[in-house]
Amino acid sequence: MNHKTPTNCPNGSCQSSHIYRLGTRAGDADYTIALAGNPNTGKSTIFNALTGLKQHTGNWPGKTIAKLEGGFRYGGHKYRLVDLPGTYSLLSTSEDEEIARNVILFSRPAATVIVADATRLERNMNLILQIGEISSRCILCLNLLDEARRNRVDIDLRALSKRLGMPVVGTSARSGEGIPALLAEIDRVVHEDGTTWQHARFELPPCEEKLVAGFTQRLETIVPGIPNARWLTLRLFDEDPVVRHYFTSGEISELTPGVQPPDPSTVTTLLDDIAKASSSLGAKLQDTVSEAIYSTANRICSECVTYGYENGRAPLDVKIDRIVTSRRWGFPIMLVLLGAVLWITIVGSNYPSGFLSWLLVDTLHPWLVELGRAAHFPWWLAGFLFDGVYLATAWVVAVMLPPMAIFFPLFTLLEDFGYLPRVAFNLDELFRRAGAHGKQALTMTMGFGCNAAGVVATRIIDSPRERLIAIITNNFSLCNGRWPTQIMIATLFLGALAPTALQGTVAMGSVVIIALLGIAFMFLVSWALSRTVLRGQVSTFHLELPPCRPPQLWRTIYTS
């Protein structure tokens, strides 16, 4: 791949001493940088690499559901980095897309870093072109270069930078490749004139372009010096409620300091004229805008990207997806993997549990009792400390710690590999039949890690009705904190009834049945709610399956 090396970062690298981690203490920053991108492009990993924070990352879309902030120091300046929710577009009105759009458009960051997937550049180009339309300072961070090389995707970064009219930096955030160059590019862009780069624009057909240009000119007359006038005009044609509110309330003048709020009657006339023009066009203009964006994206990518494999994906990845998401093998593989994880957890935890029991209970407890006698502790104090507090804690550690230490890394490995979204894909049809949203499959799989995180993640569901169903039923997912308890109960009361050679298998089967019963009750309650107190129409669900990625073993162990 052709890399673009910033002139102030020799050889593509910078001294690590130039980077000072601020963590979350970014309130007194000199510059604010927005971090935007599609879901599952490694945006959170870029955020962690720049700030030194430990925001959770995983191989599935939709982890960042609110804007997060961190900071770093570079070149003597403090930067606040705002990690926006992953979004495919700025043209719709979902909550995460509104957050991303409002920060970029109305908060006016010093620069916007757009994180894109190098293996799926054309799919990411939709958002890149939209952000380039509304922000004068953009940097394209082309992440996942290691996967692009593995899939034989070759991108000419210099040609891409020239066609987009913005700096392009190639990175592989998991290994740290390109991060110093990205820091240097951010520092350079925020200190240069905003007119240095002329971003690529999607061109509408002559008739629609003339219509939009006329209203854009009227808008610039009503609010002199307003930035992003063309994009705001397009949003008014689409009857965007947030943008219309900014105009009707006069808050739009905040984008142009020193300019008086526009005359309300003039604004009303403009909005009425746009509404009439939009009504005469119907949905034609919105479709035309989408077609223009995708046409421009296709043209740019055809000039700058070459693929060694068909569809830009390695044959092995395609074969894996065909198997794990097939109607015939999807559910059996899911059950086998769940059973294997539980079997490894149950059988594997027996040995460390036995060792900890010998060490903490059989060996250390008698020694502590003798120590208490030698120190002439009162009988009630010795009993409270050694037979009560210590012995109870020792048993909890011996019984609970080994299953947790085994189960958490195994679950994280499946997450990093990218299997959880494929579970959601397999379960989508069942959730729709139960009257719930397909995204509930994602929140359910998150609930197996943590119910609190699963409930928070329901924000990715746009419909309030379907979001409430997902919140109510998420508790049926056995979270990581309950797995060790279920395993312990199954081992003590059910596994003990079986022959010694089959105890682990019986305990594993019992826990699998409990987990499946929880999922069954989730479907049952969702079905009942959707047909009684929360009756309504099921929304459509689109899910992008992330590529299968080799997990990072040591990072997985550390994170777990």
N, C-alpha and C positions, 0 to 999 in steps of 0.2 A: 504494500500500500504506500501511496505517496503521502508523506507526512509534511505538514507545514510547521516549521519551527519558528517561534517568535524571535524577533531580532534581539530582544532584551533578555533572552533565556538561552544562552549559548548551549549548542549541542543538544537542545531539547530538554535540558535539566537545569535545576536551580538549586542553590544551597538550601538545605533544610532549615538552616538558621533563619532564613527569610520568613519562615512560617511560624507564627506564634499562635497557639491554640487558645481561643477565648472561651470555648465551651458555650454556655448559655448567657454569659455576661456580654451581651451584644447591644445593650441599650444605648451606649454612647458611641456607636459606630460612626465613622465618617461617611460611609457609603452603604447603601442597601442594594443587595443583589438578589434577584428573583431566580429561583431554580424551577423550571417547568419541563414538562415532557409527557409522553404517553405513559400509561401504566406499564410496569414491568420492563423498563428500559435501563434499570440500574440507577435510577435517580437518587434513591435513598442511600445507595452505596457511595455515589459521588458526594452527597451531603456529608456522610460520615468521614470520607477521605479528606474533605476540605476543612471540616470543623473539628475533627477529632472526637466527635460525639459517637454514641453507640445506638443510634436509632435502629429499631429492628428492621432487618431486611429479609426477604424471602423470595422464592421463585414462584410468585403468583401475583396477579394484578390487584390493585386497589388497597395497598397497605396504608398509604398516606391519605387519610380522609379528612384532614384539617391541615392548615398551614403550620409548619414547625419552624423554629428559628434557632440558629446557632451563629457562630462568628469565628473569624480568623483575622490575623494581622499579616500583612504582606507589604513590603516596600515602604514601611513606616506608616502605613494607613490601616485603620480598623474597618473591617467589613462585616456587615450583618447579612447572613445568608438566610433567605426565606424559602423553605421547601414547600412548594405548592402541591395540592393533590394532583395525581396523575389524571390526565384528561386527553381525549382524542380530538376535541374540537373546542372552540370558544363560541360556537354559534348556537348551542342549545342552552337550556335553562336549568339543568340539573344543579344540585347544590355544590358539588365539587368543581364544576366548570364555572359557576358564578364566582366562587372564591378565587380561582386562578385568574379569571378575566379581570375582576375588580382590582386585584393587587397590581396586575401589569398595567391596566389602563388608567386607574384613578390614583394609585399610590405612587406612580411614576418612579420606579426603581432606577438606580444609576445605570444598571445593565440587566439584561435577562439572559441567563444561560439556559439554552434549550437542549435537553438531553435526549438523544435519539438512538435507536437501536441500529447498529451498523448492518445487521443482517436483514433488517426490514425497513430500509430507508424510505422507500416509496410510500409505505403505509404511514410512516411518521411525518411525511412531508406536508400533510394536510395541516397539522398544528404548526409546523415550522413557518409555512407561508402566512398563516393567520397572525402569529405573533410578530413576524416581520412587518406585517401591515400596521400594527398598532404601537410598536416599540422602535425607537430610533437607534438604540444600542443593543444589539443581539450578538450572542456567541453561540455557535452550534457545537455542542460537545457530542461527538460521534463515539458513543460508548460501545462496549462489547466487541472491540477489535479482535480479541482472541477467538471469539466465536465466528466472526466473519472470516478469519483466516481458515478456521477449521471447516467452514462450509464453502470455502473457495469463492468468497465474495470480495472482489477487488474494487476499491473506491479511490478515485483520484481526488484527494482532498483539496488540492490547489484549484482544480477545475470546478469543483463543487463550491468552493468559497467564492470564486469569480461569478458563477451563475446565480448564487443566492444573494450575493452582495453583502456577505457578513463573514467574519472570521470563523474558521472551522478547525477544531482541535480533536485529534483522535485519542481516545483513552481506552483503557481496560481497567476499570476502577477496582476490581477485586484484587488485582496484582499491583496496583499503584501506577501502572503505565500511563504516561501522559498527564498525570495530575500536576507536576511542576509546570508544564507548558500551559495548562489551563489556568493556573494561578497567575502566571505572567501575562496571559492574554486578557484576563479580567482586569488586571491592574492597568494595562495599556489602554483598553477600550474606555474605561471610566474617565480617563484623563485626556482623551482626544475629543475633537469636535464631533458632535453628533451627526454632522452632515458628511463625514468622511466616507461612510458606507451608504450606498443606495440599494436598499433591499429589493429583492425580486418581488414583483407584483403580479397577481393573476389578472388577466385582461378579460373583460366581459365582451360579448358580441357588441358590435357598433351601436345598435339601437339601445340596448340596456345600458351600455357604458355612457352614452350621451345623456340618458335620463338620470342616471346616478350622478354624473358630473354636474348637471344643472342644479340638483338639490344640494350637492356638496358645496357648490359655490354660494348658494343662498345661506347655507349653514355657516360658512366662514364669514359671511357678511354680518349675520346676526351675532355671532360670538367671534370677534376678531382674534386671530392668533391661536385658535383652538387646534390642538394636535389631533391626528388620526381622524380627520373630518370625513374622509371617504368611508372608513370602516364604521363610524358612528351612523352615517347615512344608511349604510346597508343594514345595520341593526334596527334602525327606525323603520325601514321597509319590512323587516321581519317582526315588527311590533314587540320588540324586546321590552318587557315591563321595567327592568332596572334602568336601562338607558332612557326610556321615556320619562321615568320619575326624575332623573337628573336634570332633564330639560324643563319639565313643568314646575319643579321646585326651585329652579334657578341655581342648583348646586353645580351645574356644569361649568359655571364661571370659576370654580376652584381649580380647573385645569389651566386657566389663564390668569395668573396673579396680576392684579392691577387693572383688570378689565371689569367693568360694571356688569351685574347680572343682566341677561337679555330681557327685553320687554315681553311680558307674559302674552300679550295679544299677538305679537309677532311670532312667538314660539307656537302658540296655538294654531295660527294660520298655517305655519310650516308643517306641523304635525298632521293637520287635516288634509293638506295637499298631498303629503306623502301617503297617508292612509287611502286617499282616493286613487292615487297612482298604483299603490300596492293592490288595491281591490280589483282594479282593471287588469292587472297582470295575473291575479290569482296566486298560485304557488309557483308560477313560472320563474320569477326572479330567484327565489331560493334554490330551485333546482339548477338554474343557470349558474349561480355562484358556486354551487357544489361541483358542477361539471367543469367550470373554469379552473377551480383549485386542483382537481384531480388531473385535468389535462396538463396543467403547468407542472405538477409533480411528476407525471409520467415522462414529460419531455426532458426535464432536468435529470432525472435518474437514468434515462436511456443514454444520455451523453456522458455521465460520470461514473456509472456503476456497471460492472461486468460480472456475470455469474458463471462459476465453474460447474455448478450442479443445476439441474432443472428446478425452477421455483426457488432457487437460492437455499435449499435445504439438503443436508446430507441424506443419502438413501437410508442410513440406519435410523435417523430420527423419524423419517416417514414411516418406516416399518414398525417402530415402537408405537407410534400414535395409532396406526391401523389396528394394532393388537389390543392395547390397553383401553381404547375407546370403542371397540367393536361391540355390537349387540350380543355376540356369542361369548366373548371372553372378558368383557369389561368387568362384570360383576364377580365372576369367579376369581379373577386376578385380585380384585379389591378385597375379597374375603380371605384369600390365601395370604396376601401381604399383611392384613390386620392380624390374622391368626399367627403368622410367623413372628411379627413384632411382639405379640403378647407371649408366645411360647419362649422366645429368646429372653424376654424380660423375666418370666416366672422361673424358668430353669436356670438362667444365668445368675439370678439374684440369690439363689440358694447358697452358693459358695461364699460370697462376701458377707451374706447375712450370718452364716454360721461362724465365720471368722470374727465378725464384730460382736456377736453374742458371746463367744469364748473370751474375747479381749475385754469387753466392757462389763459383762455380767459375771462370768465365771472367774475371771482373774482380777480385774480392777475393783469390783465391788467388795469382795472379802478383804482386800488390802485396805480400802477406805474405811471399812468397819473397824478393822484392827487399829488403824490410825486414830479413829475417833476414841477408841477405848484408851489408847496410850495418852491421848490429850485430855482424858477425863471429861469427855463431853457428857452432859446429862442424857439419860436414856431417851427422853422425848425429843431432844434436839438431834441426836444421832439418828433416831428412827425417821425423823422428818427429812433430814438432809440426804442420808445414804439409802434408806429403804423406800423413801417416798420420792423426793425430787430427782435424785440421781438415777435410781433404778427405773423409774418411769421414762426418763429422758433416754437412758441407755437402750431400753427396749424399743422406743420409737425410732431411734437412730439405726439400730440393728435391723429392724423390720422394714422401715419405710425408705431409708436412704438408698440402699442398693437398687430396688425397682425403679426409683426416680432417676438414679444415675444412669440406668440402662435405657429406660423408655424415652426420656427426653431427647437424647442424641439420635435415637432411631427415628423418632417422629420428625426431628429437624432435618435429618438426612432425606426423608421422603419429601419434605417441603422444599429443600434446596434443589432436589432433583427435578422438581416440577410436577410431581404426581398429584398434589392436592387439587389443582384446577381440573385435572382429568377426572378425578372423583366427582367434582362438581358437574362436569359435562355429562358423566354417566347418570347422575341423579336428577338432572334437569327435568326430564320427562315426568318423573314421579312427583316432583314438586309442583309442576304445572297441573297435573291431575288432581293434586291435593288442594288446588286453588291458591297456591303460594307462588312467589316470584322465584325464577331460576337462580337469582343471586343468593337466595337463602341457602343454597348448597354451599356457597363459599363461606357464609357466616357460620354454617353448621360445622364445616371442617375446621374453621378457626376456633369454634367452641371446644373441639377436642383438645386444642392446646390450652385455651383459657376461655371460660364463659364470659368473663368481663370484656375481653377483647372481641369476642364474637358479638356481644350486644352492641359495643361501640361501632363495630364494622357494619352494622345494619344501616348506617348512614349512606352506604353506597346504593341502597334501594330507594328509588325516587318516590314511589307510591306510599303515602302515610299508612294506608290500610295494610299493605303487604309488609311494610317495615314493622308495624306493630305485631303482626303474626310471627315474624322472625324473632322479635324480642321475646315474646311470650314463650315460644317453643325452644329457644336456644338452650335452656337449662336441661333439656333432655340429652344433650351431648355430654358425654362423660369427659370432664376437663382433666388436664394432667394431674391436678391435685387429688382427684378422686380415683385415678387409675391405681396407684399403689394400695389404697384402701380396699378396692375391689379385688385386687390380686391377692392381698393378704387374707381377706375373708374367704375367697375361693380356695386358697391353698389350705387354710386351717380346717374348714368345715366340709369342703367337697373333695378336694384332692386327697385328704386323709382317709376318705372312705374307699379309695381305689388302691389297687396293688402299687407297690413302691415304684415299679417301672413305668406306671401310667399316671402317677400323681401329677406331674407337670402338664401332661396332655389334657387330663380331666379339668384341672384348674384353668388352663388356657381356654378350653372349650366353654367353660362356664362364663368367663369374662366376655368372650366373644358374643355369647348369647345375650348377656346383659346389655352390651353395647348395641346389638341389633334390636333388642326390645326398646331401647331408648330411641333409636331412629324410627322404629315402627310407631311408637307413641307420638313422635314429632309429626309424622305424616298424618296420623289419626286426628290429633288435636288441630293441626293446620286445616285439614279437611272440614272438621266440625266448625271451626271459627269462620272459615270462608263461606259457609252456607248458613250461618246464623247471625251473630252480632257483627261480623266483619265481612259482610257479603259485598262482592264487587267483581269487576272484570280483571282477569289476569293480564299483567303487562308482558311485553316481549322481552327477551333476554338474549343479549349478544355477549359471547365470551371469547376472548383471544387466548388460545392455548400458548403458554410460553414454551420456548425450546427446552428440551431435556438437557440439563447442565450437570456436569460432574460435581458433586458436592465437595466443599473444602473441609476436609476431615478435622483439622486442628481448630479451625474457626467454629465448626459445629460443636465440638467438645467444649470450647471456651464459652460459646454463647449459651449452650444448654446448662 
